Amino acid sequence: MSHAGFADRENSNMIKDPEDWVTGDEEMTGAQRSYLQTLCEEAGEDFDPNLTKAEASKRIDELQQTTGRGVDH
């Protein structure tokens, strides 16, 4: 069932590849920085403070898989 006003999942910015982000080369956001630091600590991995928005997003995805945090069950 389709809901008027809602984007199709294929067209949603929520699932857009970070490589395709217009602002992907900018410095990661404060929220990304904070969450990434937490994930790095939990995974026992080094935190890289110089990642771009796109790189941080990819790293967050990787670390969520490692830690199980943020993964749908």
C-alpha positions in Angstrom: 0.0 0.0 0.0 1.4 3.4 -1.0 1.1 6.4 1.2 0.9 9.8 -0.5 3.7 12.2 0.5 6.2 9.4 1.4 9.2 8.8 -0.8 9.8 5.4 -2.2 12.6 3.6 -0.3 14.7 3.5 -3.5 14.5 7.3 -3.7 14.9 8.0 0.0 17.9 10.0 1.2 17.9 7.7 4.2 19.4 4.9 2.0 21.5 7.0 -0.5 25.0 5.8 -0.9 27.4 8.2 0.9 29.5 8.4 -2.2 26.5 10.2 -3.9 26.1 12.8 -1.1 26.5 16.4 -2.3 28.1 17.3 1.1 30.0 14.0 1.6 33.4 15.6 1.3 32.6 18.0 4.2 33.9 17.4 7.8 31.8 14.9 9.7 29.0 16.3 11.8 29.1 16.7 15.6 26.6 13.9 15.9 28.6 11.6 13.7 31.8 12.4 15.6 30.2 11.6 19.0 28.5 8.4 17.8 31.6 7.2 16.0 33.8 7.8 19.1 31.3 5.7 21.1 31.4 2.9 18.6 35.2 3.0 18.3 35.5 2.7 22.1 33.0 -0.2 22.2 34.8 -2.0 19.4 38.3 -1.3 20.7 39.2 0.5 17.5 41.0 3.8 16.9 38.9 6.9 16.2 40.0 8.9 13.2 38.9 12.6 13.8 39.7 13.5 10.1 36.9 11.6 8.4 34.5 13.3 6.0 30.7 12.9 6.4 30.7 10.1 3.8 33.7 8.3 5.3 32.2 8.6 8.8 28.9 7.2 7.7 30.6 4.2 6.2 32.7 3.7 9.3 29.6 3.9 11.5 27.9 1.2 9.4 31.0 -1.0 9.7 31.2 -0.5 13.5 27.5 -1.1 14.0 28.0 -4.5 12.4 31.0 -5.2 14.7 29.3 -4.0 17.9 25.7 -5.0 17.1 24.7 -1.4 18.0 22.0 0.1 15.8 21.4 -3.1 14.0 17.8 -4.2 13.5 17.1 -7.5 15.3 
